[in-house]
């Protein structure tokens, strides 16, 4: 069964690599560089400005480390058909799950280590510990995360006694011990919890919770596909369509004329479909949250333009939404009119986002700063729609 898991893992990784080349394209990598660069700059500035005695830092660290323990689930790679075809192999599934546990530990432990290293300067400043204590703090976080994954594996068996609430309660106690009393004692307690979880997992055998395992794996993969779907079409994600009757007044300005055919189709598709409207709202919300915490005009302006570019770029596939519908091919509408309609819709959406970002800047910075950010964002929206979009649409059609 271990070899069977390796075979299924190879197929899964091959599939993920096919999608990741669309995710980590040049544009997304550029955005990540700007984002991490900005966050690193403000984090370094924050550390310089914090007082020598920072009592609230411990509670802040507790919240950050608890959030860092959320990502990372047990990846079993099970499919619904396994409820039937793997049932005769139930007695041998322990080796399969052992391989799944080893595979599932890699990325979450790396992420936990990354968080521990990044927050170490804040931890030393808030607690007053020495640099040597950072090893115990990092070990505590790693042991807690691995114990969580082992307990998730234990839940696969019907006889398991793994309670999520107990783990979260003990995790909070151990982290409080690490930040307020002794990082060494907290690390030893976390290690003891990991060993106890491992011993419990070693003793388990018998019947599996097949339905629970398959459902958990389907939810885990669905979250991954939803993220990938922001960059490219994923067959596993079926977009949902909602009537949203309350938004009908937005379409009253679109007159039933031949030249408005694609404007009506694109507007309706954007509003009713969760694929593009959800993407627009999520990027708008993330951009607004980042702008809310920026106190520098130039950084606020840069991030405003960056998120406008992201919104516009991610909405471009809407142009090909109706290419495979026969009626749109038969209707006498030129491609130039279709392109002009797409530019018109993008201009309205980007101008609305520019106004929203400008209002955020007015509240957080000043009226003058907000007005300048809105003017610059509006100018960028027009340049994007009427200079960048035509060339990009030609490449998409070619």
C-alpha positions in Angstrom: 0.0 0.0 0.0 3.0 2.3 0.5 3.9 1.8 -3.2 0.3 2.5 -4.1 0.4 5.8 -2.3 3.6 6.8 -4.1 1.9 6.0 -7.4 -1.1 8.2 -6.5 1.2 10.9 -5.2 3.2 11.0 -8.5 0.0 11.5 -10.5 -1.2 14.2 -8.1 2.1 16.1 -8.3 2.1 15.9 -12.1 -1.3 17.4 -12.2 -0.4 20.1 -9.7 2.7 21.0 -11.7 0.6 21.5 -14.8 -1.5 24.0 -13.0 1.3 25.7 -11.1 3.0 27.0 -14.3 -0.2 29.1 -14.8 -0.2 30.2 -11.2 3.4 31.3 -10.8 3.5 33.3 -14.0 5.6 36.4 -14.5 2.8 38.7 -13.2 2.1 36.8 -10.0 5.8 36.5 -9.2 6.2 40.2 -9.7 3.3 40.9 -7.4 4.7 38.5 -4.7 8.1 40.3 -4.9 6.4 43.7 -4.4 4.2 42.3 -1.6 6.9 40.6 0.4 9.2 43.5 -0.2 6.7 46.0 1.2 5.8 43.7 4.2 9.5 43.2 5.0 10.1 47.0 4.9 7.2 47.8 7.2 8.0 44.9 9.5 11.6 46.2 9.9 10.3 49.7 10.5 7.8 48.3 13.1 10.6 46.6 15.0 12.7 49.8 15.1 9.7 51.8 16.4 8.6 49.4 19.1 9.5 50.4 22.7 12.0 48.4 24.7 9.2 47.1 26.9 6.3 45.8 24.7 3.9 43.9 26.9 1.3 43.5 24.2 3.8 41.6 22.1 3.2 38.3 23.8 -0.5 38.3 23.0 0.2 39.4 19.4 2.6 36.5 19.1 0.1 34.1 20.5 -2.5 35.2 17.9 0.0 34.9 15.0 1.3 31.5 16.0 -2.2 30.1 16.5 -3.0 31.4 13.0 0.2 29.8 11.7 -1.1 26.4 13.0 -4.2 26.6 10.9 -2.8 25.8 7.4 -1.8 22.3 6.6 -4.1 19.3 6.6 -3.6 15.5 6.3 -3.4 14.8 2.5 -4.6 11.2 2.0 -5.3 11.6 -1.8 -8.3 9.4 -1.4 -11.2 9.6 -4.0 -14.8 8.5 -3.6 -14.3 5.3 -5.5 -11.9 4.1 -2.8 -14.9 3.6 -0.5 -15.5 0.5 -2.7 -12.3 -0.6 -4.3 -9.9 -0.1 -1.3 -12.3 -1.6 1.3 -10.8 -5.1 0.9 -7.4 -3.6 1.7 -8.6 -1.9 4.9 -6.2 -4.0 7.1 -3.2 -2.7 5.1 -4.2 0.9 5.0 -2.0 1.8 8.0 1.1 1.8 5.8 -0.7 4.0 3.2 -1.7 6.5 5.9 1.9 6.5 7.2 3.1 7.6 3.8 0.4 10.2 3.7 1.4 11.5 7.1 5.0 11.9 6.0 4.1 13.7 2.8 1.6 15.9 4.6 4.2 17.1 7.1 6.6 18.7 4.7 5.0 21.9 3.6 3.2 22.7 7.0 6.4 22.2 9.0 8.3 24.4 6.5 5.6 27.1 6.8 5.7 26.9 10.7 9.5 27.2 10.6 9.2 30.2 8.3 6.8 31.9 10.7 9.0 31.1 13.7 12.0 32.6 12.0 10.2 35.7 10.8 8.6 36.4 14.2 11.7 35.6 16.2 12.9 39.3 16.4 9.4 40.3 17.7 9.4 37.4 20.1 12.8 38.3 21.6 11.8 41.9 21.9 8.4 41.1 23.5 9.6 38.5 25.9 13.2 39.7 26.7 14.6 36.2 26.0 18.0 35.6 24.7 18.8 34.4 21.2 19.4 30.8 22.4 15.8 30.7 23.6 14.7 31.1 20.0 15.6 27.5 19.3 13.2 26.3 22.0 10.4 28.7 20.7 10.8 27.4 17.1 10.9 23.8 18.3 7.7 24.3 20.3 5.8 25.5 17.2 7.2 22.6 15.0 6.2 20.0 17.6 2.8 21.4 18.0 2.1 21.4 14.3 3.4 17.8 13.8 1.2 16.7 16.8 -1.8 18.2 15.1 -1.1 16.3 11.9 -0.7 13.0 13.8 -4.0 13.6 15.6 -5.6 14.2 12.2 -4.3 10.8 11.1 -5.6 9.2 14.3 -9.1 10.4 13.5 -9.1 8.0 10.5 -9.7 5.1 12.9 -13.1 4.5 14.6 -11.4 3.6 17.9 -9.3 6.8 18.0 -9.6 9.2 20.9 -8.3 12.4 19.3 -10.2 15.5 20.3 -9.6 18.7 18.5 -10.7 21.0 21.3 -8.3 19.3 23.7 -5.4 19.9 21.3 -6.3 23.5 20.8 -6.7 24.1 24.6 -3.3 22.4 25.3 -1.7 24.4 22.5 -2.8 27.7 24.0 -1.5 26.7 27.4 1.9 25.6 26.0 2.3 28.8 23.9 1.4 31.0 27.0 4.0 29.0 28.9 6.5 29.6 26.2 6.0 33.4 26.0 5.5 34.1 29.8 7.5 31.6 31.8 9.9 29.2 30.2 10.4 28.4 26.4 12.4 25.2 27.4 9.5 23.8 29.5 7.1 24.6 26.7 9.2 22.9 24.1 9.5 19.8 26.3 5.7 19.7 26.8 5.1 20.1 23.1 7.6 17.2 22.4 5.8 15.1 25.1 2.5 15.8 23.3 3.9 14.8 20.0 5.3 11.5 21.4 2.0 10.8 23.1 0.2 11.4 19.8 2.7 9.2 18.0 2.2 6.4 20.5 -1.6 6.6 20.1 -1.2 6.5 16.4 1.1 3.5 16.6 -1.5 1.6 18.7 -4.4 2.2 16.4 -5.8 -0.5 14.0 -9.1 -1.7 12.9 -11.9 -0.1 11.0 -11.4 3.2 9.2 -13.8 6.2 8.9 -13.9 6.0 5.1 -16.6 8.6 4.6 -14.8 11.1 6.9 -11.4 10.5 5.1 -12.8 11.0 1.6 -14.9 14.0 2.6 -11.9 15.7 4.3 -9.7 15.0 1.3 -12.3 16.4 -1.1 -12.6 19.6 0.9 -8.8 19.9 1.0 -8.4 19.6 -2.7 -11.4 21.8 -3.4 -9.6 24.6 -1.5 -6.5 24.1 -3.6 -8.5 24.1 -6.9 -10.4 27.3 -5.8 -7.0 29.1 -5.5 -5.8 27.8 -8.8 -9.0 28.8 -10.4 -8.1 32.4 -9.8 -5.4 32.0 -12.5 -6.8 29.5 -14.9 -9.8 27.3 -15.6 -10.0 24.1 -13.5 -12.3 21.3 -14.6 -12.8 20.3 -11.0 -14.4 23.7 -10.1 -17.9 24.2 -11.5 -18.8 27.9 -11.3 -22.1 28.6 -9.6 -24.6 31.1 -11.1 -27.0 33.1 -9.0 -30.0 35.2 -10.2 -29.2 38.2 -8.0 -32.4 40.0 -8.9 -31.6 43.0 -6.6 -28.8 44.0 -9.0 -31.2 44.3 -12.0 -31.3 48.2 -11.7 -27.6 48.2 -12.8 -28.6 47.0 -16.3 -31.3 49.5 -17.0 -28.8 51.8 -18.7 -27.9 49.1 -21.2 -30.4 49.7 -24.1 -31.5 46.7 -26.1 -29.5 47.6 -29.2 -27.3 45.5 -31.4 -24.1 47.3 -30.4 -24.8 46.5 -26.7 -25.1 42.8 -27.2 -21.8 41.9 -25.7 -22.0 44.6 -23.1 -25.2 43.0 -21.8 -23.8 39.5 -21.9 -20.5 40.5 -20.2 -22.3 42.5 -17.5 -24.8 39.7 -16.8 -22.1 37.1 -16.7 -20.0 39.2 -14.3 -22.8 39.9 -11.9 -24.5 36.5 -11.9 -21.4 34.3 -11.9 -19.4 33.9 -8.8 -16.2 33.2 -10.7 -15.5 36.8 -11.8 -17.5 38.9 -9.4 -16.1 36.9 -6.5 -12.5 37.4 -7.8 -13.2 41.2 -8.2 -14.5 41.5 -4.7 -11.8 39.5 -3.1 -9.0 41.5 -4.7 -10.8 44.7 -3.9 -11.1 43.6 -0.2 -7.5 42.5 0.0 -6.3 45.8 -1.6 -8.4 47.8 0.8 -7.1 46.0 3.9 -3.5 46.6 2.8 -4.2 50.2 2.1 -5.8 50.6 5.5 -2.5 49.8 7.2 -0.3 51.8 5.0 0.8 55.2 6.3 3.0 56.2 3.5 1.6 57.9 0.4 4.0 56.4 -2.2 3.4 52.8 -0.9 -0.3 53.4 -0.9 -0.2 54.6 -4.5 2.0 51.7 -5.5 -0.3 49.1 -4.0 -3.4 50.8 -5.5 -1.9 50.6 -9.0 -0.7 47.0 -8.3 -4.2 45.8 -7.3 -5.8 47.6 -10.2 -3.5 45.7 -12.5 -4.3 42.4 -10.8 -8.0 43.0 -11.1 -7.9 44.0 -14.7 -5.5 41.1 -15.7 -7.6 38.5 -13.9 -10.8 39.7 -15.5 -9.5 39.4 -19.1 -10.6 35.8 -19.6 -14.2 37.1 -19.4 -13.6 38.2 -23.1 -13.7 34.5 -24.2 -16.6 33.5 -22.1 -19.0 33.2 -25.0 -16.6 32.1 -27.8 -18.1 28.6 -27.9 -21.7 29.6 -28.1 -23.2 29.2 -31.6 -25.6 32.1 -31.4 -22.9 34.6 -30.7 -21.1 33.3 -33.8 -24.2 33.6 -36.0 -25.1 37.1 -34.8 -23.6 39.8 -37.1 -21.3 41.5 -34.5 -17.7 42.4 -35.4 -14.8 41.5 -33.2 -13.8 45.1 -32.9 -17.1 45.9 -31.3 -16.6 42.9 -28.9 -13.2 44.3 -27.9 -14.6 47.8 -27.4 -17.3 46.4 -25.1 -14.7 44.6 -23.0 -12.7 47.8 -22.7 -15.8 49.6 -21.6 -16.7 47.1 -18.9 -13.1 47.0 -17.6 -13.0 50.8 -17.5 -16.2 50.9 -15.3 -14.9 48.2 -13.0 -11.4 49.7 -12.6 -12.8 53.2 -12.1 -15.0 51.9 -9.4 -12.1 50.2 -7.7 -10.1 53.5 -8.1 -12.8 55.4 -6.3 -12.9 52.9 -3.5 -9.1 52.9 -3.0 -9.2 56.7 -3.1 -11.8 56.8 -0.3 -9.7 54.5 1.8 -6.7 56.8 1.3 -8.8 59.8 2.3 -9.7 58.2 5.6 -6.3 56.9 6.4 -4.0 59.6 5.0 -5.6 62.9 3.9 -8.0 64.3 1.4 -5.2 65.5 -0.8 -3.5 62.1 -0.8 -6.8 60.3 -1.5 -7.6 62.7 -4.4 -4.1 62.1 -5.9 -4.4 58.4 -5.5 -7.8 58.4 -7.1 -6.6 60.5 -10.0 -3.5 58.4 -10.6 -5.6 55.2 -10.3 -8.2 56.5 -12.8 -5.5 57.4 -15.3 -3.9 54.0 -14.9 -7.3 52.4 -15.4 -7.8 54.2 -18.7 -4.3 53.4 -19.9 -4.8 49.7 -19.0 -8.1 49.5 -20.8 -7.2 51.3 -24.0 -3.5 50.6 -24.4 -2.7 47.3 -22.6 -6.0 45.4 -23.2 -6.1 45.5 -27.0 -2.6 44.0 -27.3 -3.4 41.4 -24.7 -6.6 40.4 -26.4 -4.8 39.9 -29.6 -2.4 37.5 -27.9 -5.3 35.6 -26.4 -7.0 35.2 -29.8 -3.8 34.2 -31.5 
